[in-house]
Amino acid sequence: MSLALVVSASLTFGSEVIVPRLTRLAEQHPGLSIDLRLEDQIVDLVGEGVDVAIRAGSPPPDSTAVFADPIAQMTRVLVAAPRWLRKHGTPREPAQLARYECLIQVTPAGNVVRWALARATQPGVATSVEVRGRLRTNTPSALRDLAIDGAGIAFLPDWLVAPALAQNDLRRVLPDWSSLPITAWAIYRSELRGNARLKAFLEALPRRLD
């Protein structure tokens, strides 16, 4: 008998982290089927028939009806293409970011995701930076691709840009600065805790995003 698991994940996290693991998961659990929904908006677990939602950046609901399992931590880092930096220069401190073309992430509702930066030598203390930019999207993977194409400076999850940094398609900007730690959560109804199909899925997720 097939055991269907309905999973909701953000477009970027789902595409970049979950999808590459689904083939192996299906091979290891022949009786498990996955209904993966890639969507950035907040979902109603019960009303929309979702078993588990994977989200990062916001605290999980404060409710005894919902359980939240922290699956990984990440930070956002500033990146730009080497050729863009050669052409436009490199900011030396966060306040200078306002002078540069930045790639802006917005929420599904259209709100700008603020750039809050913390220095490595001052953990726990963040400062907000007002930035400007003509290109905006709600999808971090699109911002990464725009940054690689030389469209400006982006503020993105470290795991998302790690391959591009390793290949020198991107370079860190203000490397001593990043966001405060961000937790990725698996959020599901309390009655599903210990469920075999949910457990199989969660065990397939990485505990480190790099």
N, C-alpha and C positions, 0 to 999 in steps of 0.2 A: 504494500500500500504506500502510495506517495505521501510524504509529509511536506506540505507546502509551507514555506516561511516567507512572509511579506516583509521586505526590508525597504526602508526609506533612507536615502542618503543624499547629501548635497551633490550637485553635478560634478564638481571637481574631485572631491574625496571619493565618490562612488566610481568615477571613471578611472582615476589614477591609482587607487588603493584597493578597492573591492573587486572590480571587474577582473584584474589580472590574477586574482586568487580563486575565482569561481570555478574554473575548469578543474583544478586539482581538488577543490572541495566536492564537486559533483562526482569525481572519480572515487574519492574516498568514502562517499556516502551515497550509494546508488539509489537509495530510497528517499533521498531528500531533494526537493525542488525549491528553487529560489525565485521569487517574484521581486525583482529589484526595481525600485522606483527612484529615478534621479530627479530631485526637486529641492530647491533651496528654501522654500517657505516652511514655516512651522506646521506640523501635521497633528491632527487629532487621532491618537493611536486607536481609540475605540471606534469613533465615528467613521474613520477612513479605512478601517480594517487592517491597520499596520501592526505587525508583531514587534518590530524593533526599528528605532530611528537612530541614525548615526549623525551627530551634530557636534560642532566645536565652536568655542568662542563665547557661548552664553551658558550661564549656570543652568543645571537641569531643573525641572519643576519641583517645587517644594510640596510634595504630596506623598502620602503613604500608599496611594494607588499605583505609583510609578516607581520603578527602581532604575537607578542610573549607575552604570558600570564604567569607570574611567578606563579607557582602552589605550590611550597614548597621550604624550605631551609634545608640544611643538612651540616654536617661536616664529614670529614674522621678522624677516630681514629685508633690508633695502638692497636692491639690485638694479643694474643697468647694463646694457651692452657695452663692451670695451670701445667700439667705434663711436658710440654716442658720447661716452665720457671724453674721448679724445677731441671730439668736435665741440662739446658744450662745457667741458670742465667738470670738476668734482667738488661737491660741497664738502666743507671741512667741519661743519657743525650743524646740528639739526635746524637752527633758525634759518640757515641759508637755503634750505629746501624750498622755501617760498619763492625763490628766484628761478627755479628750474621747472621744466615741464614734467609733471608727474602723471602717472597712470592711476586713475581713481576707481576704487571698488565701491559699488553701491549695493544696498540690500534689495531684495525683491520689491520692497515698497518704495525704492528710490532714494533712501537715505544714504548719505555718504558715510563710509566706514572710516572712522577717524584714525589718524596716525599717532599712536601713543608710543613713545620711545623711552627705553630705559638703558642707562649705561652699564656696561659689564661691571664697572667698579662701584656702582651704586645699585645693587639688586633691590628690587621692590619699590623703587622710586621711578615714576614715569612722568614724562612731559608731553603734552599734546602739541602737535605741529600743524599749522594751517598750510595746506598745500593747494596748488591749482593744477588743472589739467584739462585738455580739450577732449580726451578720450576716456570714456567711462563704461564699465560693464559690471554685472553682478557675478561674473565667473572668473575666479582666480587663474584658472588655466589659460583663459584668453589674455589676461593681463601678462602672464608669463610670456606667452607667444609674442605679444606686442613689445615687451621689453627686449626680447631676443632680436626682434626686427628693428630695434633702434628707435622706438617711439618715446622713450622717456624712462624715468625712474619708477620702479614698482616696489610695493611693500607686501611681501608674500610669504607664505609658510616656508620654513627652511627645507622641509622634505620635498616640496614641490619644485624648488629651484636647484636642489642639490646636483642632479645630473647636468644641468646647464652650466653650473659653476665649475664642475669637474672638467667639462669639455671647453671651458673658457668662452662659452657663448654668452655668459653673464659674468659680472664681477660684483663683489660686495661693495656697497657704498656705505660710508660711515661704519666700518666693521666692528667698532666698539659699541655700537648701538643696535638694539633689537626691541621687539615687543616684550612685555612681561610674558611668562609662560602661559600657554593656552592649552586647555585640556579638551581632548576629544572624548565624547561620551557615547555609550550605547544605552539608549533609553527604551525601556519596555515595561509592560504592565507587571505588577508584582507577582501575579499568579503564574507568570511564565518563568519565574526564576527556577533554575534547575531543569527546565524543559530540554529534552534531548536534542531537538532540532535547533533550538536557540544556542545551546552549548556548543554544538558542532560548528555553527557559524561564527560565534565569538572566538573560538579557539583558532579559527583560520585567520583572524585579523592580527596584524603585527602589533607588538607592544612597544616597538620603536619605529618611528617614521623617519627613515633616512635612506 
